[in-house]
Amino acid sequence: MSDWGPVFIAVVLFILLTPGLLIQIPGKSRFVEFGNFQTSGVSILVHSIIYFTLICIFLLAIGVHMYVGS
């Protein structure tokens, strides 16, 4: 059996934390902007730090595992 938990968590967080898709921190004109489809270097850095933190929490601290197959 293969463990698909880390793959699933990484893909979902990558989609949700893509800067400018759902949310952008910091935004161009405000601190938080929703669905503007724009990004900046600072926003990419902030979203990368948030992504790394959540990956560490879900995979190392909580230990999410999903076994698929026989």
Contact map, one row per residue, 1 for C-alpha under 8 A:
1110000000000000000000000000000000000000000000000000000000000000001111
1111000000000000000000000000000000000000000000000000000000000000001110
1111110000000000000000000000000000000000000000000000000000000000111100
0111111100000000000000000000000000000000000000000000000000000000111100
0011111110000000000000000000000000000000000000000000000000000001111000
0011111111000000000000000000000000000000000000000000000000100001100000
0001111111100000000000000000000000000000000000000000000000000000000000
0001111111110000000000000000000000000000000000000000000000000000000000
0000111111111000000000000000000000000000000000000000001001000000000000
0000011111111100000000000000000000000000000000000000001000000000000000
0000001111111110000000000000000000000000000000000000000000000000000000
0000000111111111000000000000000000000000000000000000000000000000000000
0000000011111111100000000000000000000000000000000010001000000000000000
0000000001111111110000000000000000000000000000000010000000000000000000
0000000000111111110000000000000000000000000000000000000000000000000000
0000000000011111110011000000000000000000000000000000000000000000000000
0000000000001111111011100000000000000000000000100010000000000000000000
0000000000000111111111100000000000000000000000100000000000000000000000
0000000000000000111111111000000000001110001100100000000000000000000000
0000000000000000011111110000000011111110000000000000000000000000000000
0000000000000001111111110000000001111100000000000000000000000000000000
0000000000000001111111110000000001110000000000000000000000000000000000
0000000000000000111111111000000111110000000000000000000000000000000000
0000000000000000001111111110000111110010001000000000000000000000000000
0000000000000000001000111110001110000000001001100000000000000000000000
0000000000000000000000011111011110000000011001000000000000000000000000
0000000000000000000000011111111110000010001000000000000000000000000000
0000000000000000000000000111111010000000000000000000000000000000000000
0000000000000000000000000011111000000000000000000000000000000000000000
0000000000000000000000000111111110000000000000000000000000000000000000
0000000000000000000000001111111110000000000000000000000000000000000000
0000000000000000000000111110011111000000000000000000000000000000000000
0000000000000000000100111111011111110000000000000000000000000000000000
0000000000000000000111110000000111110000000000000000000000000000000000
0000000000000000000111110000000011111000000000000000000000000000000000
0000000000000000000111110000000011111100000000000000000000000000000000
0000000000000000001110000000000000111110000000000000000000000000000000
0000000000000000001110000000000000011111000000000000000000000000000000
0000000000000000001100010010000000001111101100000000000000000000000000
0000000000000000000000000000000000000111111100000000000000000000000000
0000000000000000000000000000000000000011111110000000000000000000000000
0000000000000000000000000100000000000001111111000000000000000000000000
0000000000000000001000011110000000000011111111100000000000000000000000
0000000000000000001000000000000000000011111111110000000000000000000000
0000000000000000000000000000000000000000111111111000000000000000000000
0000000000000000000000001100000000000000011111111100000000000000000000
0000000000000000111000001000000000000000001111111110000000000000000000
0000000000000000000000000000000000000000000111111111000000000000000000
0000000000000000000000000000000000000000000011111111100000000000000000
0000000000000000000000000000000000000000000001111111110000000000000000
0000000000001100100000000000000000000000000000111111111000000000000000
0000000000000000000000000000000000000000000000011111111100000000000000
0000000000000000000000000000000000000000000000001111111110000000000000
0000000000000000000000000000000000000000000000000111111111000000000000
0000000011001000000000000000000000000000000000000011111111110000000000
0000000000000000000000000000000000000000000000000001111111111000000000
0000000000000000000000000000000000000000000000000000111111111100000000
0000000010000000000000000000000000000000000000000000011111111111000000
0000010000000000000000000000000000000000000000000000001111111111000000
0000000000000000000000000000000000000000000000000000001111111110000000
0000000000000000000000000000000000000000000000000000000111111110000000
0000000000000000000000000000000000000000000000000000000011111111000000
0000000000000000000000000000000000000000000000000000000001111111100000
0000110000000000000000000000000000000000000000000000000001100111110000
0011110000000000000000000000000000000000000000000000000000000011111000
0011100000000000000000000000000000000000000000000000000000000001111100
1111100000000000000000000000000000000000000000000000000000000000111110
1111000000000000000000000000000000000000000000000000000000000000011111
1100000000000000000000000000000000000000000000000000000000000000001111
1000000000000000000000000000000000000000000000000000000000000000000111
